[in-house]
């Protein structure tokens, strides 16, 4: 994902002279193509994330579209106040590029976990979250952000996963992108970010589940595109949201908020996210994901529950009249 991002950024910078990249003293082995081609627009801010974000805001206020690149925990929580005050409140075209979504850097310690970042970034005013699930979604998201400069958060995995899409998909904020659409599917799996790989591989290996489960990905979302969600859930009895984030304040929570606000919720929403036990754990990404409940067997077990009818709720007792 990182190399594809740099490819897209270099292509854009060759055509436009207002693209800049700032790193926090990391990214070597990935960012060199941009640094070598556009040295006057490449900055190493050092290990000083608050200053890095202030520099980005200053450049953006003068007409630059600035991409700030670092490991996910560093350009978010370490400089949350600067993102809020300097970027989001002023609606500046700064894209925070976070590498190592979820537990990708879990072997470096729990300080490197990115499992609360959706909760932080999605509440910042005017901020768009871009969470691609494969290299083609990376291209689609970067191209959208370049065409629509704004405060944004690009959340990338560390590895280069297999492509799920056959071509670069058409993406827009709040738009579900279909991948599997079996006839008369009663349930849908809605993924954002790198968990798309888990969803796609699991369904590909279980034809009976794939025959009754529609698979969608949502690469772009924000607080401002909640109104679109109710209509996209129509026709399904249940929607399972899948994310490498804690359930509180994450993607599934965002969808629940959207449907609650619409007043037209007609399907059950089932959240599949990381258990809080991962927060103080250290290990490889696959080990931590399994510890947190994100694995193919866990997803199969959750999907196999779905044909069961939801429980019937008893009507609420009538309140005595006070007239």
Backbone bond lengths (Angstrom), bond angles and torsions (degrees), N, CA, C in turn:
res aa  C-N    CA-C-N  psi(-1)  N-CA   C-N-CA  omega(-1)  CA-C   N-CA-C  phi
1 X - - - 1.457 - - 1.534 112.15 -
2 X 1.335 116.23 -36.86 1.464 119.74 -178.10 1.530 111.38 -65.45
3 X 1.322 116.16 -43.27 1.459 119.18 -177.85 1.525 111.38 -67.58
4 X 1.319 116.65 -37.69 1.466 120.24 177.76 1.525 110.05 -65.00
5 X 1.338 116.13 -40.94 1.468 119.75 176.99 1.530 110.74 -58.39
6 X 1.341 117.54 -46.97 1.466 120.44 -179.14 1.528 110.80 -64.63
7 X 1.327 117.44 -37.52 1.467 120.16 176.99 1.525 110.58 -59.08
8 X 1.327 116.25 -47.85 1.468 119.85 -179.43 1.524 111.26 -65.15
9 X 1.333 116.68 -38.73 1.463 119.82 -178.91 1.524 110.91 -67.75
10 X 1.311 117.29 -40.85 1.465 120.36 177.83 1.528 111.29 -63.70
11 X 1.325 116.65 -42.03 1.463 119.50 178.45 1.527 111.08 -61.27
12 X 1.327 116.56 -40.78 1.462 120.20 179.23 1.522 111.16 -69.22
13 X 1.343 117.13 -40.87 1.462 120.73 -178.87 1.519 112.16 -66.83
14 X 1.334 116.93 -28.27 1.462 120.04 177.13 1.519 111.29 -69.40
15 X 1.328 116.29 -28.21 1.467 120.68 -178.36 1.522 112.50 -94.86
16 X 1.335 116.88 -22.15 1.468 121.41 -176.51 1.519 109.36 -132.96
17 X 1.335 115.81 134.57 1.461 118.93 -176.37 1.527 113.19 -92.78
18 X 1.333 117.34 12.99 1.467 119.45 -179.94 1.530 112.45 -111.44
19 X 1.327 117.66 18.56 1.463 121.73 177.89 1.527 108.53 -97.02
20 X 1.330 116.55 126.33 1.459 121.38 179.64 1.526 109.55 -129.11
21 X 1.331 115.86 152.90 1.463 122.81 178.72 1.522 109.05 -129.00
22 X 1.339 116.13 128.84 1.461 122.59 176.30 1.517 108.21 -120.33
23 X 1.331 116.51 133.86 1.460 121.05 176.79 1.525 109.59 -120.78
24 X 1.303 115.29 157.11 1.458 121.66 179.22 1.510 111.60 -102.59
25 X 1.333 116.62 55.18 1.452 123.40 177.91 1.523 112.30 62.54
26 X 1.327 115.71 38.34 1.462 120.55 174.62 1.518 108.19 -155.09
27 X 1.328 116.37 -178.02 1.458 120.95 -179.12 1.509 113.65 94.46
28 X 1.335 116.69 5.62 1.459 119.37 -177.71 1.520 110.27 -68.94
29 X 1.336 114.43 140.71 1.450 120.61 -170.67 1.517 111.80 94.94
30 X 1.350 115.97 -8.84 1.466 121.30 179.09 1.525 111.28 -126.39
31 X 1.330 117.69 -45.98 1.466 121.34 -170.41 1.524 113.81 -85.44
32 X 1.342 118.51 -7.68 1.463 120.57 -175.51 1.529 114.52 -56.14
33 X 1.345 120.34 -39.28 1.469 118.30 179.49 1.528 113.11 -56.15
34 X 1.329 117.18 -39.17 1.464 119.62 177.48 1.524 110.36 -72.30
35 X 1.332 117.33 -45.49 1.462 121.07 -177.10 1.525 111.53 -60.73
36 X 1.329 117.26 -38.10 1.464 120.53 -177.99 1.521 112.56 -75.64
37 X 1.315 116.74 -35.31 1.470 119.75 -178.65 1.518 113.06 -81.98
38 X 1.342 116.27 -31.55 1.467 120.08 -175.19 1.526 110.37 -132.54
39 X 1.331 117.65 62.01 1.473 120.05 -174.76 1.522 113.52 -61.94
40 X 1.318 117.49 -28.43 1.465 119.86 -179.29 1.527 112.48 -76.20
41 X 1.342 116.04 -9.19 1.468 119.86 178.70 1.524 111.82 -119.90
42 X 1.319 116.22 16.97 1.462 121.87 177.06 1.520 108.69 -116.97
43 X 1.341 116.06 129.00 1.455 121.11 -176.78 1.531 109.54 -131.56
44 X 1.333 115.81 134.42 1.450 121.42 170.68 1.520 107.01 -104.60
45 X 1.324 116.66 107.92 1.459 121.65 -176.08 1.523 112.22 -81.72
46 X 1.323 117.49 -5.70 1.450 120.01 -177.75 1.519 111.74 78.02
47 X 1.333 114.67 -172.10 1.461 119.62 -179.51 1.523 107.52 -84.27
48 X 1.333 114.64 74.28 1.469 121.72 -175.65 1.521 107.95 -155.31
49 X 1.329 115.38 72.79 1.465 120.24 -170.69 1.525 113.26 -62.88
50 X 1.339 118.01 -37.38 1.457 119.52 179.13 1.530 110.54 -62.77
51 X 1.326 116.23 -43.94 1.463 119.90 177.22 1.519 110.82 -65.78
52 X 1.322 116.57 -37.70 1.459 121.26 179.14 1.526 111.02 -58.68
53 X 1.337 116.88 -42.86 1.455 119.83 -178.88 1.525 110.86 -72.79
54 X 1.320 117.24 -35.67 1.462 119.40 175.46 1.514 111.78 -63.91
55 X 1.350 116.87 -40.84 1.463 121.03 176.07 1.521 110.67 -61.49
56 X 1.336 116.61 -42.54 1.465 120.32 179.04 1.521 110.95 -61.40
57 X 1.331 116.60 -43.74 1.463 120.21 179.85 1.524 110.90 -63.28
58 X 1.331 116.51 -40.40 1.458 119.26 179.12 1.513 112.39 -63.27
59 X 1.333 117.08 -45.13 1.466 120.54 177.62 1.523 111.02 -63.23
60 X 1.335 115.93 -41.18 1.468 119.69 -179.31 1.526 111.24 -65.64
61 X 1.318 117.39 -33.72 1.473 119.79 179.26 1.521 112.25 -67.70
62 X 1.331 116.00 -16.25 1.468 120.96 178.41 1.522 112.05 -102.72
63 X 1.326 116.66 14.81 1.462 120.02 172.43 1.509 116.18 103.43
64 X 1.333 118.42 3.48 1.455 120.39 178.82 1.531 110.38 -87.85
65 X 1.318 116.60 149.69 1.470 121.45 166.69 1.517 105.58 -100.96
66 X 1.329 115.88 111.23 1.453 121.79 -169.74 1.528 110.61 -105.07
67 X 1.323 115.92 132.78 1.455 122.88 174.85 1.527 107.49 -109.37
68 X 1.332 115.78 122.10 1.460 122.47 -178.56 1.525 107.65 -107.38
69 X 1.338 116.91 120.68 1.457 122.53 -166.97 1.517 110.37 -117.07
70 X 1.347 116.25 125.89 1.462 119.62 176.04 1.528 109.57 -165.38
71 X 1.334 116.77 171.92 1.466 121.78 173.79 1.524 107.92 -66.05
72 X 1.326 116.93 140.13 1.470 123.31 -160.97 1.520 115.98 -49.71
73 X 1.315 118.94 -39.50 1.462 118.86 -176.64 1.517 112.42 -72.10
74 X 1.333 118.36 -25.88 1.458 121.12 -173.58 1.538 114.37 -75.65
75 X 1.350 120.16 -44.86 1.469 118.42 -177.61 1.525 113.50 -87.49
76 X 1.327 117.09 12.70 1.469 120.62 179.73 1.527 110.01 -117.19
77 X 1.317 116.95 -79.48 1.464 119.72 -174.80 1.527 112.87 -68.88
78 X 1.318 118.63 -33.34 1.458 119.85 -177.94 1.519 112.36 -69.36
79 X 1.318 117.27 -21.45 1.473 118.89 -179.11 1.526 110.60 -136.05
80 X 1.328 116.08 37.40 1.466 120.36 -177.83 1.529 111.81 -59.94
81 X 1.311 117.28 -39.53 1.468 119.43 -178.20 1.525 111.34 -65.72
82 X 1.332 116.49 -39.19 1.469 119.17 179.29 1.533 111.23 -68.30
83 X 1.338 117.09 -37.22 1.469 118.74 176.48 1.523 109.68 -63.08
84 X 1.316 115.62 -45.74 1.472 119.51 -178.28 1.523 111.90 -64.10
85 X 1.334 116.72 -53.74 1.465 120.38 -172.41 1.518 113.16 -76.62
86 X 1.334 116.27 -42.70 1.466 119.68 -171.13 1.520 113.70 -90.40
87 X 1.346 116.63 -30.45 1.470 119.67 -175.23 1.522 111.57 -105.52
88 X 1.336 116.69 -60.32 1.463 119.95 -171.99 1.525 112.34 -66.16
89 X 1.335 117.72 -47.68 1.464 119.78 -177.58 1.523 111.93 -62.67
90 X 1.331 116.80 -30.08 1.471 120.43 -179.30 1.524 112.34 -96.43
91 X 1.333 116.70 1.82 1.463 122.48 176.80 1.533 111.54 53.24
92 X 1.328 115.35 48.57 1.458 120.74 -177.10 1.530 111.30 -90.83
93 X 1.325 116.97 148.50 1.476 120.95 -179.05 1.523 111.89 -77.90
94 X 1.322 115.32 75.53 1.463 122.31 175.28 1.526 107.58 -119.27
95 X 1.315 116.81 124.99 1.457 122.63 176.57 1.521 108.90 -106.02
96 X 1.324 116.04 115.21 1.456 121.62 176.14 1.523 107.40 -82.72
97 X 1.322 116.79 115.87 1.462 121.78 -178.16 1.524 108.02 -101.53
98 X 1.318 116.19 111.37 1.464 122.36 -176.99 1.522 109.46 -104.05
99 X 1.311 116.47 123.43 1.459 122.38 179.70 1.534 109.19 -102.40
100 X 1.314 116.49 137.01 1.460 120.14 177.72 1.507 112.50 93.77
101 X 1.331 116.31 49.91 1.463 121.04 -179.39 1.516 111.28 -55.97
102 X 1.319 115.11 146.56 1.457 120.11 176.83 1.512 111.92 64.04
103 X 1.323 116.08 -118.84 1.465 122.34 -173.66 1.527 112.09 -113.55
104 X 1.333 116.22 27.64 1.462 120.38 -175.06 1.520 112.91 -62.75
105 X 1.331 117.73 -31.18 1.464 121.90 178.06 1.527 110.82 -105.66
106 X 1.320 116.71 29.37 1.457 120.96 -175.52 1.508 114.60 -60.96
107 X 1.348 117.82 -24.95 1.462 119.86 179.63 1.526 112.50 -77.43
108 X 1.336 118.13 -7.77 1.460 121.65 176.48 1.525 112.45 -92.58
109 X 1.324 116.27 -0.07 1.458 119.55 178.54 1.509 111.30 115.39
110 X 1.340 115.70 157.89 1.461 119.10 -175.46 1.519 113.11 -70.28
111 X 1.337 117.79 -12.72 1.469 119.41 173.58 1.522 111.44 -63.75
112 X 1.344 116.75 -21.23 1.464 121.13 -177.46 1.531 112.98 -95.67
113 X 1.323 118.72 1.22 1.459 120.34 177.55 1.535 109.82 -67.84
114 X 1.322 115.97 139.60 1.471 121.45 174.10 1.520 107.30 -117.10
115 X 1.321 116.42 75.11 1.457 121.25 -175.39 1.537 112.24 -122.27
116 X 1.324 116.55 6.61 1.466 121.59 174.12 1.522 111.53 -128.94
117 X 1.331 116.23 7.98 1.458 120.23 -173.05 1.520 113.50 -71.51
118 X 1.351 118.31 -35.69 1.463 118.83 175.08 1.528 109.99 -58.33
119 X 1.332 115.89 -44.56 1.463 120.66 -177.41 1.518 111.12 -58.51
120 X 1.329 116.42 -39.80 1.465 120.28 179.14 1.522 111.88 -73.05
121 X 1.311 116.63 -53.10 1.468 120.23 -168.93 1.520 113.01 -72.60
122 X 1.318 118.37 -30.72 1.460 118.98 -175.09 1.522 113.15 -73.63
123 X 1.335 117.92 -18.68 1.468 119.01 179.54 1.521 112.73 -90.88
124 X 1.329 117.88 -4.62 1.458 119.86 178.15 1.524 108.99 -76.50
125 X 1.326 117.56 129.26 1.473 120.08 -174.53 1.529 112.17 -56.11
126 X 1.322 114.91 140.03 1.470 123.31 172.42 1.528 113.56 67.09
127 X 1.337 118.13 13.73 1.462 120.91 -174.50 1.523 110.70 -97.48
128 X 1.326 115.67 128.61 1.462 122.82 179.18 1.522 108.96 -101.44
129 X 1.318 117.01 131.54 1.462 122.32 176.35 1.522 109.23 -94.97
130 X 1.319 115.84 127.97 1.463 122.48 174.90 1.521 107.20 -116.13
131 X 1.328 116.66 112.93 1.460 121.84 -176.23 1.520 109.08 -127.03
132 X 1.327 118.16 81.35 1.469 120.79 -178.86 1.513 112.27 -73.46
133 X 1.343 115.48 152.40 1.457 121.41 -178.08 1.515 114.80 -106.89
134 X 1.336 117.61 -13.83 1.458 120.79 174.33 1.519 108.14 -151.64
135 X 1.340 116.75 179.44 1.457 120.74 -174.29 1.527 112.16 -62.99
136 X 1.327 117.53 -34.67 1.460 119.69 -179.21 1.528 110.79 -71.96
137 X 1.307 117.20 -33.00 1.462 118.90 173.46 1.525 110.90 -69.87
138 X 1.337 117.93 -32.14 1.466 120.22 174.03 1.518 109.65 -58.95
139 X 1.313 116.56 -47.76 1.468 119.78 179.69 1.522 110.69 -60.35
140 X 1.322 116.20 -44.32 1.464 119.81 -178.98 1.525 111.38 -62.98
141 X 1.326 116.55 -43.92 1.472 120.19 -178.03 1.518 111.42 -67.06
142 X 1.341 117.44 -45.26 1.466 120.12 -179.33 1.530 110.53 -62.56
143 X 1.312 116.45 -41.41 1.469 119.25 178.99 1.523 111.02 -64.25
144 X 1.333 116.88 -39.35 1.464 119.21 177.54 1.526 110.33 -63.85
145 X 1.321 117.47 -45.18 1.464 120.48 -178.42 1.530 111.37 -63.80
146 X 1.316 116.49 -36.39 1.466 119.77 178.12 1.524 111.71 -67.60
147 X 1.323 115.63 -34.17 1.465 119.65 179.03 1.521 112.42 -80.55
148 X 1.322 117.40 -18.87 1.457 122.07 -177.63 1.531 108.92 -131.89
149 X 1.325 118.32 71.79 1.467 120.87 -177.33 1.527 111.25 -60.83
150 X 1.317 116.20 131.56 1.455 121.96 -176.14 1.524 108.15 -171.63
151 X 1.319 118.97 169.18 1.460 119.07 170.66 1.527 109.06 -60.70
152 X 1.317 117.45 128.18 1.462 119.62 -174.70 1.518 110.47 -153.17
153 X 1.324 113.77 160.23 1.454 122.42 -177.36 1.517 108.27 -130.33
154 X 1.318 116.97 111.19 1.464 123.08 -179.12 1.515 107.79 -102.13
155 X 1.327 116.40 111.42 1.472 122.80 -173.53 1.528 109.21 -105.17
156 X 1.332 116.11 111.20 1.452 121.74 -174.02 1.522 111.63 -114.68
157 X 1.332 115.88 147.07 1.451 120.32 170.62 1.515 110.40 -76.01
158 X 1.314 116.25 162.70 1.465 120.99 -179.71 1.518 111.57 -79.28
159 X 1.328 117.34 -33.32 1.459 121.54 -173.77 1.528 110.98 -91.06
160 X 1.321 114.69 179.56 1.468 122.37 177.90 1.521 107.87 -111.89
161 X 1.336 118.40 85.50 1.470 120.47 -175.74 1.522 111.99 -72.46
162 X 1.316 114.70 163.32 1.462 120.23 177.29 1.526 110.38 -64.44
163 X 1.323 115.54 149.21 1.463 119.90 179.68 1.529 109.24 -77.06
164 X 1.312 114.56 130.69 1.460 121.55 176.54 1.523 109.94 -90.23
165 X 1.320 116.49 -38.97 1.463 121.57 179.36 1.533 110.37 -80.55
166 X 1.317 115.52 156.41 1.454 121.37 176.58 1.525 112.18 -88.16
167 X 1.320 116.31 -22.48 1.464 122.28 179.00 1.517 107.85 -151.87
168 X 1.317 116.60 171.85 1.461 120.44 -179.83 1.520 108.53 -64.09
169 X 1.334 118.05 119.84 1.468 119.64 -176.64 1.522 112.08 -76.76
170 X 1.305 115.21 160.22 1.463 121.67 172.99 1.529 107.67 -85.13
171 X 1.328 117.16 122.95 1.460 121.01 -176.47 1.521 110.01 -125.28
172 X 1.320 114.49 152.10 1.459 122.33 175.92 1.525 107.03 -157.45
173 X 1.323 118.34 153.26 1.470 120.01 -178.19 1.525 112.04 -56.39
174 X 1.315 115.86 126.81 1.460 121.79 176.50 1.504 115.54 83.36
175 X 1.331 118.66 -2.00 1.465 122.07 -175.65 1.522 110.82 -91.33
176 X 1.336 116.12 121.30 1.459 121.14 175.01 1.536 109.18 -73.29
177 X 1.325 116.33 130.14 1.465 121.24 179.21 1.530 108.07 -101.74
178 X 1.332 119.14 116.93 1.471 120.64 -176.35 1.521 112.30 -76.74
179 X 1.326 115.55 140.45 1.460 122.13 174.43 1.524 111.67 -120.19
180 X 1.324 117.11 -42.02 1.463 122.84 174.18 1.515 107.38 -128.13
181 X 1.311 117.52 129.60 1.461 120.88 -177.71 1.524 110.03 -137.08
182 X 1.326 118.65 69.06 1.468 119.97 178.78 1.523 111.23 -65.86
183 X 1.324 115.32 147.18 1.464 120.16 -179.77 1.527 110.29 -62.64
184 X 1.296 115.86 137.93 1.463 124.00 174.99 1.537 112.89 61.01
185 X 1.324 116.80 29.82 1.469 119.34 176.19 1.526 109.16 -65.70
186 X 1.311 116.11 130.09 1.458 121.05 -179.70 1.519 112.09 -89.61
187 X 1.337 116.62 -19.79 1.448 119.95 -177.78 1.521 110.24 -131.48
188 X 1.324 114.75 156.42 1.454 120.82 179.32 1.509 109.03 -130.21
189 X 1.317 115.44 148.01 1.461 122.55 171.41 1.521 106.36 -109.70
190 X 1.313 116.52 120.94 1.463 122.43 -176.92 1.524 108.05 -115.72
191 X 1.321 116.19 114.83 1.452 122.04 -175.85 1.520 110.63 -113.34
192 X 1.325 115.48 152.19 1.458 120.67 169.00 1.518 108.04 -133.89
193 X 1.325 116.54 142.63 1.452 119.89 177.49 1.517 113.69 74.94
194 X 1.330 115.29 -153.61 1.461 121.63 -170.06 1.520 113.98 -70.69
195 X 1.323 118.90 -12.69 1.466 119.81 176.82 1.525 111.91 -70.16
196 X 1.321 117.48 -8.19 1.462 120.04 173.46 1.526 110.52 -56.30
197 X 1.324 117.42 -37.30 1.467 120.81 179.88 1.527 110.88 -61.01
198 X 1.325 116.82 -44.62 1.467 121.13 179.07 1.519 110.64 -62.26
199 X 1.329 117.02 -45.57 1.455 120.64 -178.37 1.525 111.25 -63.16
200 X 1.321 116.59 -47.50 1.463 120.42 -176.45 1.519 111.53 -66.47
201 X 1.332 118.15 -45.17 1.462 121.12 -179.13 1.523 111.26 -65.78
202 X 1.328 116.85 -37.94 1.462 120.50 -179.57 1.523 111.00 -65.16
203 X 1.321 116.61 -46.01 1.461 120.00 -179.15 1.532 111.00 -70.39
204 X 1.329 116.97 -35.02 1.466 119.71 177.95 1.529 111.04 -64.28
205 X 1.320 117.08 -30.47 1.450 120.88 179.81 1.516 114.35 -90.16
206 X 1.323 117.43 0.36 1.467 121.72 -179.37 1.527 109.04 -136.07
207 X 1.324 117.98 81.09 1.464 121.41 -175.63 1.523 113.89 -56.47
208 X 1.335 117.79 -34.14 1.466 118.83 -178.57 1.532 110.70 -67.16
209 X 1.323 116.81 -38.09 1.468 119.90 176.06 1.526 111.01 -70.30
210 X 1.340 115.58 -40.23 1.460 119.69 -179.88 1.523 111.28 -62.94
211 X 1.323 117.28 -29.02 1.462 120.70 -178.75 1.518 112.49 -71.31
212 X 1.332 117.44 -17.85 1.461 119.65 -177.71 1.523 113.42 -122.19
213 X 1.344 116.73 7.91 1.458 120.84 -176.65 1.517 110.86 -126.49
214 X 1.295 117.35 121.85 1.458 121.77 173.19 1.528 108.48 -83.53
215 X 1.319 117.29 137.07 1.464 122.16 -179.69 1.517 109.78 -113.90
216 X 1.320 115.15 126.64 1.448 122.23 177.64 1.522 109.20 -128.02
217 X 1.312 115.69 154.14 1.460 121.63 171.23 1.520 108.23 -123.74
218 X 1.324 115.96 147.22 1.468 121.32 179.67 1.524 107.80 -127.12
219 X 1.333 118.17 89.82 1.465 120.73 -175.19 1.523 114.46 -76.35
220 X 1.341 118.56 -26.45 1.462 122.09 -176.82 1.522 109.66 -124.03
221 X 1.327 117.33 126.39 1.459 119.86 178.98 1.523 109.97 -157.61
222 X 1.327 115.06 158.42 1.459 120.82 -178.01 1.519 108.98 -162.47
223 X 1.310 116.17 175.95 1.456 121.00 177.20 1.523 111.41 -64.43
224 X 1.340 116.80 -21.92 1.462 120.50 -172.98 1.519 113.59 -89.72
225 X 1.329 118.42 -6.81 1.469 118.58 -179.86 1.522 111.62 -113.75
226 X 1.336 116.75 24.80 1.458 119.87 177.69 1.521 112.35 -67.00
227 X 1.330 117.25 -31.45 1.463 120.42 -174.60 1.524 112.56 -62.61
228 X 1.320 118.21 -19.41 1.463 121.47 -178.56 1.526 112.66 -81.32
229 X 1.317 118.19 -12.03 1.460 119.80 -166.35 1.526 113.97 -77.39
230 X 1.319 117.44 -37.11 1.460 119.97 -177.09 1.527 111.24 -58.79
231 X 1.320 116.98 -43.85 1.464 120.23 -178.18 1.525 111.66 -64.70
232 X 1.347 117.18 -32.80 1.463 120.27 -176.68 1.535 112.66 -79.31
233 X 1.321 117.01 -15.72 1.471 119.35 175.70 1.520 112.13 -86.48
234 X 1.322 117.67 -12.52 1.458 120.68 -177.68 1.536 110.24 -61.86
235 X 1.305 115.15 139.34 1.458 120.96 -178.92 1.513 113.65 96.16
236 X 1.322 117.05 -9.25 1.459 120.75 178.34 1.525 110.13 -114.35
237 X 1.320 115.23 142.05 1.455 119.82 175.69 1.520 111.30 -82.36
238 X 1.337 115.93 -33.39 1.455 120.49 179.65 1.527 109.79 -142.53
239 X 1.320 115.03 146.73 1.460 121.82 175.03 1.521 107.41 -128.07
240 X 1.326 116.20 123.53 1.455 121.68 175.61 1.521 108.41 -97.35
241 X 1.329 117.70 121.94 1.454 120.90 174.69 1.523 108.70 -95.39
242 X 1.321 115.85 140.98 1.461 121.80 -174.06 1.520 108.66 -127.69
243 X 1.356 116.61 126.76 1.469 120.37 -176.98 1.529 110.40 -155.37
244 X 1.338 116.58 149.12 1.466 121.86 174.07 1.529 108.77 -97.09
245 X 1.308 114.42 67.45 1.462 124.49 -173.97 1.514 106.30 -154.62
246 X 1.304 118.12 158.82 1.453 120.07 173.46 1.527 109.84 -65.48
247 X 1.331 118.56 152.61 1.470 119.39 -178.28 1.523 113.29 -66.25
248 X 1.320 118.03 -34.02 1.460 120.35 -177.46 1.523 110.77 -70.90
249 X 1.317 115.72 121.20 1.455 120.55 176.08 1.504 115.30 76.53
250 X 1.324 118.04 7.65 1.457 120.53 -175.77 1.515 113.75 -92.92
251 X 1.333 115.08 -153.40 1.460 121.87 -175.03 1.521 111.92 -69.51
252 X 1.341 116.84 -47.91 1.459 119.51 178.15 1.512 111.73 -61.29
253 X 1.315 116.46 -39.74 1.459 121.10 176.66 1.518 110.79 -61.08
254 X 1.324 116.24 -39.91 1.470 121.48 177.51 1.526 111.10 -60.73
255 X 1.347 116.48 -42.78 1.460 119.40 179.54 1.526 111.07 -67.11
256 X 1.324 117.11 -40.86 1.469 120.18 176.50 1.518 111.11 -59.25
257 X 1.325 116.93 -42.98 1.459 120.81 177.57 1.529 110.58 -60.34
258 X 1.324 115.38 -42.45 1.464 120.07 -178.47 1.520 111.16 -61.29
259 X 1.334 116.61 -45.25 1.457 119.52 -177.14 1.528 111.35 -73.87
260 X 1.325 116.97 -35.91 1.459 119.24 177.66 1.520 110.78 -62.98
261 X 1.318 116.30 -39.74 1.463 120.06 -179.40 1.520 111.88 -70.00
262 X 1.345 116.56 -27.72 1.462 119.29 -177.95 1.518 112.18 -72.92
263 X 1.348 116.39 -27.82 1.458 120.36 -177.96 1.504 113.84 72.83
264 X 1.346 117.96 10.89 1.472 121.27 -176.85 1.521 111.80 -125.63
265 X 1.309 117.83 25.25 1.457 119.79 -177.06 1.523 110.55 -64.20
266 X 1.339 116.04 125.01 1.455 121.36 -178.57 1.526 112.24 -123.59
267 X 1.345 117.81 -0.10 1.456 119.53 179.99 1.525 109.62 -132.01
268 X 1.313 115.47 158.42 1.463 121.10 177.67 1.526 109.07 -80.72
269 X 1.319 116.45 142.33 1.450 122.01 176.63 1.527 108.05 -111.48
270 X 1.318 115.43 124.37 1.455 122.30 -177.12 1.530 107.61 -114.29
271 X 1.320 117.49 118.66 1.457 121.56 -177.27 1.523 110.44 -93.60
272 X 1.325 116.68 127.02 1.457 121.79 172.19 1.521 107.14 -119.17
273 X 1.313 115.45 108.81 1.455 121.89 -175.13 1.518 108.56 -141.34
274 X 1.318 116.76 -176.02 1.459 121.83 -178.01 1.524 111.42 -80.11
275 X 1.311 115.22 136.83 1.458 120.37 174.61 1.529 109.45 -71.88
276 X 1.316 116.26 148.11 1.458 121.68 -175.87 1.522 112.42 -62.91
277 X 1.326 118.65 -15.87 1.469 121.08 -178.90 1.522 111.89 -61.46
278 X 1.346 118.58 -21.01 1.464 119.76 -178.98 1.528 112.13 -72.72
279 X 1.319 117.59 -17.62 1.462 120.56 -171.17 1.526 113.03 -61.32
280 X 1.294 118.17 -34.10 1.461 120.96 -178.93 1.528 111.49 -110.59
281 X 1.336 117.14 22.27 1.463 121.43 -177.41 1.520 110.59 -110.43
282 X 1.315 115.92 151.61 1.460 122.76 -179.27 1.522 108.16 -127.27
283 X 1.333 116.68 136.75 1.454 119.77 178.73 1.513 110.81 166.60
284 X 1.316 116.23 -177.16 1.452 121.09 177.12 1.525 110.36 -66.67
285 X 1.328 115.49 155.57 1.462 120.44 -176.94 1.523 111.77 -57.31
286 X 1.326 117.98 -45.39 1.465 120.26 -177.91 1.522 111.18 -63.52
287 X 1.338 116.65 -38.26 1.460 120.66 179.24 1.522 110.86 -66.32
288 X 1.313 116.13 -44.61 1.463 120.18 -178.50 1.523 111.41 -69.84
289 X 1.327 117.31 -38.23 1.466 119.21 176.92 1.522 110.68 -60.21
290 X 1.332 116.53 -43.88 1.467 120.10 178.72 1.524 110.68 -64.18
291 X 1.333 116.66 -40.89 1.459 120.65 177.00 1.528 110.69 -60.43
292 X 1.326 115.62 -37.55 1.461 120.28 -178.63 1.509 114.67 -84.41
293 X 1.346 117.39 -0.72 1.462 120.24 176.89 1.504 115.45 94.75
294 X 1.328 117.73 10.29 1.463 121.22 177.40 1.525 108.82 -105.70
295 X 1.313 116.03 97.54 1.461 121.74 178.50 1.511 108.19 -153.89
296 X 1.314 116.23 163.49 1.463 120.00 178.95 1.528 111.75 -60.81
297 X 1.343 120.04 -46.72 1.470 118.48 177.87 1.523 113.01 -60.18
298 X 1.331 116.89 -38.66 1.461 119.56 179.67 1.526 110.96 -66.56
299 X 1.339 116.56 -38.32 1.458 119.68 179.30 1.530 110.71 -69.07
300 X 1.324 117.28 -41.11 1.462 120.14 176.85 1.522 110.34 -59.90
301 X 1.315 116.70 -46.26 1.463 120.47 179.79 1.525 110.85 -59.59
302 X 1.317 116.82 -41.89 1.469 120.06 -179.95 1.525 110.92 -67.14
303 X 1.312 117.60 -41.88 1.461 120.66 -179.32 1.528 111.66 -67.69
304 X 1.316 116.80 -35.14 1.466 119.62 -178.59 1.520 112.57 -69.35
305 X 1.292 118.35 -16.70 1.465 120.80 175.97 1.523 112.02 -73.03
306 X 1.307 116.09 -23.82 1.452 119.91 -166.25 1.514 116.36 -63.38
307 X 1.321 121.23 -34.86 1.470 117.83 -179.86 1.520 113.65 -61.87
308 X 1.339 117.63 -21.59 1.461 119.38 178.40 1.518 109.66 -64.71
309 X 1.313 118.42 135.85 1.468 119.41 179.67 1.520 110.80 -65.68
310 X 1.325 117.48 144.85 1.461 119.54 178.42 1.521 109.85 -65.49
311 X 1.337 117.23 153.65 1.464 120.07 -179.28 1.524 111.22 -63.57
312 X 1.330 114.50 144.90 1.463 119.84 177.91 1.525 108.89 -83.33
313 X 1.299 115.41 127.38 1.453 120.40 -179.16 1.517 109.84 -90.23
314 X 1.307 115.90 133.63 1.457 119.96 176.33 1.518 109.38 -71.39
315 X 1.328 117.09 143.56 1.462 118.41 178.61 1.517 110.56 -64.73
316 X 1.307 115.82 147.34 1.456 120.44 178.50 1.512 110.25 -65.98
317 X 1.326 117.45 141.27 1.489 118.85 179.36 1.522 111.40 -64.80
318 X 1.311 114.51 144.22 1.463 119.40 179.63 1.527 109.76 -69.46
319 X 1.298 114.45 139.14 1.457 119.05 177.48 1.535 109.56 -84.46
320 X 1.323 116.11 141.85 1.463 117.60 178.80 1.522 112.01 -63.78
321 X 1.298 115.37 143.94 1.458 120.55 -178.95 1.520 110.20 -69.08
322 X 1.311 115.07 141.41 1.474 120.46 176.67 1.522 111.11 -104.94
323 X 1.350 115.43 5.83 1.478 118.66 -177.67 1.531 110.05 -67.33
